[in-house]
Amino acid sequence: MECSVSGGASEYLDALYEEYEGFDVQQTTVGVDHGEFDVVRGRPDGMAVRGRIRGEGGVVALPDGDGWVLPGGVTDARPDRGTVARLLEGWTGVRCSVEGLDRVSIVCLQCDDAPGELWTVSGVFSATAEGGSPRHGAVWQDRSETIAVPSL
């Protein structure tokens, strides 16, 4: 899943601080070439969301090459618990309740050949399964299995 450009990164962060407590925020700046910068600049505004949904079957995961990743996508909606739960259900088929926000990543993209900078925001949410069955390629994986949280 690719990052989404967020001209309103501070709006997403404000919404996260209003809704959740006790999460880590990681911030970094990355230099990219002009082509990558233009590709990212052309993406719609939004926040990347991934969910760690735990249940009796383990953790919901999606295949990714030889490994597994947490399910997710990009949204331009306010990232409150109800909205994130609905998004995760739509992406996985598993109905869940969102307990918290594990971490937020804020990335500033800069390019020497282009003016300005671009900001992206992504979050990894913790949730508990309440019903439904995995679909869209999602499966239950044993909790001991390594499940990656790729760059969002």
N, C-alpha and C positions, 0 to 999 in steps of 0.2 A: 504494500500500500504506500503510495506516495504522500509526502507532506502536502499540506494545503497552505497557500499563502494566506496570511491573516493581517490585513491592514489594521484590523481592530484587535490585535493581540491583547492589548490591555483590557479590552471589554471581556474577552474570554477569561482572562486571569481574575478580573474582579468578580465575575460570576462564580468561578471556582472557589475563591476565598469566601464568598457569601454562603455557599452551599456545603462546603467540606472543611474539616479540620485535620490538622496533623499530617500533611502530605509533604513529601520532598519536592523541591524545585531544582532542576538542573538547567543551567544556562550555558550556552557556548556560542562562539562565533566561528563560522566556517567560510573560508574563501573559495569561491567557485569561478569557473571560467564564464565568459560572456554567454555562450550557448546555454549552459545550465541555468544561469541567472535568468535569461529570457524565458526559458521553459517554466521555471517556477513562478515568475512574474505573471505568466499567462493563466495560471490556475485560479479557480474561484476562491473567494474568501471562505474560510471554515476552520474547524478544529478537528484534528485527528483523534479518534477515540479507540482504545483497545480495552477489552474486558477479560478479567480472570474470573470466570464463572465456575464455582466449585459446587459439586453435588455428590450424591452417593456413588455415581459412576466415575468420579475423578474430577478432571478439569476439562472444559470444552476447549478443543484445539482444532486447527486447520492444518492440513498437510502443506509442507513447504520444502520441496526437494526431498532430501533424506531426513528432514526433521519436522518439527511442529512449531506453529506460531499461535499466539492468542488472536482470537477473532476481533475484527474491528472495521472501521471505515471512517469517512470524513463527514462532518455535519456542520451546518451553519446555524443550528438551533442552540438555544441556551443549554449548557451541559448540567442541568439539574438531575436529581436521582431518577425521577420518572421518565424524563426524556432519554437518558442513557439506558435505562432498563428497556424501554420500547425499541430503541435502536439495536441493542444487543439481541433482543428476541427476534427482530426482523432479520438480522444478519445470521443468526444461528438456529432459530426455531426453539430455543430454550427460554422459557419465561423465568425471570429472575428478579431479585431485589438487590439494589445497589447499596452496599454498606459504606463504601468510602472510596477515596481516591488515593492510590498508592504513590503515584509520582506524576510530576508534570515536567515536560521538557520544553524549553524555549530555545529556539535556534535563530540566530541572526545570520543571514546569508549576505556576503559582501562580494563585490566584483570590482577589481581595479579599473576595468574598462567601462563600467556602467555607474551612473550616478545613483546615490541613495543606498538603501539596504532593505532587505525583506525579512520579515519575522514569521516564524511558524510556531504553532503551539500544539502540543499533543499531551494526552493524559492516559494513564493506565488505571482503570477502575477495578475494585474488588466487588464481587457479587456472589450471591447464593442462589442456586437453581431452585425454582419452585414448581416446575412442571414443563411439559413439552418434550420434544425429542430433537436431537441435533439433526440439521439438514444443511443444504448448500455446501456439502463437503465437510462440515464440522462433525467431530466425533468426540466421545469421551476418551480421555487418556488418563492412564494411571498417574496419580499425584507425584510419584517418584520419577516419572519421565521428564526430561528436560524440554521445556516449552519456551521458546524464544520470544522476546518482545523486540521485533525489528524496529529500526528507525521508522518513525511515522512521518 
